[in-house]
Amino acid sequence: MGHVFGAFASHPWSNPEPKFYGNGECFLFSLHPDFTVYKWTSKNCYCQMIENNRIIMGGGSGIFGLWLDEDLLSGSTQPCETFDNEVLSAESHFKVFGMELWSFDE
């Protein structure tokens, strides 16, 4: 089994402007090979952002904690100030093998 990781976004994925939003309830996580949760550090407010060609979780200094391309087929992960996370996959650039999306109603 390869690396299994993901993110929790505090707000719905719809934003008319390409800017970061969300709050300290956002986090990144790794399930395999090790279970780790990377909570918001409060160092910045770069929690989540969606544009027409990418989805982003976390940032700072021009890098992103988790970045997915417009087709959700590839992405990258780097340590970021928002979550103080480690690289979530075996390498910083990765191909998506499978994806699960969950939504919670209020």
N, C-alpha and C positions, 0 to 999 in steps of 0.2 A: 504494500500500500504506500502511495506517495504522501506528500504533505497534505493535511486537511486543515483549512483555516478559513476565517471569515470575519465578518463585522456586524455590529448592531448599530443601526442608524436611528436616532431619536425622532426624526421627522420624516414625513413622506418624501419620496423622490420626485418632487416637482418643484422647480424653481425657475421663474422667468428670467432671472439674471444669473450669469456665471460668476457666483461668489459663494464663499463658504457660509454655511449656516449650521444649525443643529446646536446641541448643548452638551454638557458634561455627562449626560447619560450614554453617549456614544462610546463604543469601545471596539478594539480589534481582539481577535482570539486565535489561538492555535489549538487544534484538537489532537493532531497526530504529526510528528512522533511524540510530542509532549503537550499536555494540557496546560495552557497559559492564557490568562486574560490580561490584556493591556488596557488599563483604564485611562481616562482623560487625566492629563497632568496639570491642567490649568495654565500651562506655559503659553498657550495661544488658543484661539477659538476656531482653528481650521478643522472642524469636526467632519463635515460632509459637504460635497459639491457635486452637482451634475451639470454637464454640458452636453451638447448634441454629439460629441465624439468620445466622451469618457465619463466614468464615475470615479470619484476620489473620496477616500477616507483618510483624514490626517494629513498634516503637512508641516512645512517650515523649512526655510533656507532653500527653497526651490525643489524639494523632494517630497514624496508622498508615502504615507504608510501603506496604503493599498490603492492601486490604480487599475481600472479595467477599461479595455478599449470599447468602442461603440458596438462591436458585434459580440462582446462578452466572451471572446475566444482566447484572448491573451491579456497579460497584465504585467505589473511589476510591483514590488514591495521593497521598501527601504526603511531603515530606522528613521523615525520622525519625532519631532518635539511634542506633538499633540499627545502621543500615547507612549513615548519612550519604548517603543516596540523593537524587537529584533526582526530580521528578515524572516518573513512567514513561510517562504518556500525554500526549496533546496538551493536555488539561485535567485538573484533579484528579479530576473525576467522569467516568466513562466507561461505555459499554455494551459488553458482551462480544460480539465478532463471531464468534470461534472460540476453541476451547480444546483443548489437548492435555494429558493427564496421563500421566506415566510412573512406574513403580514398579520398584525394584531389590530383588531378593532378596539376602539375606546368604549 
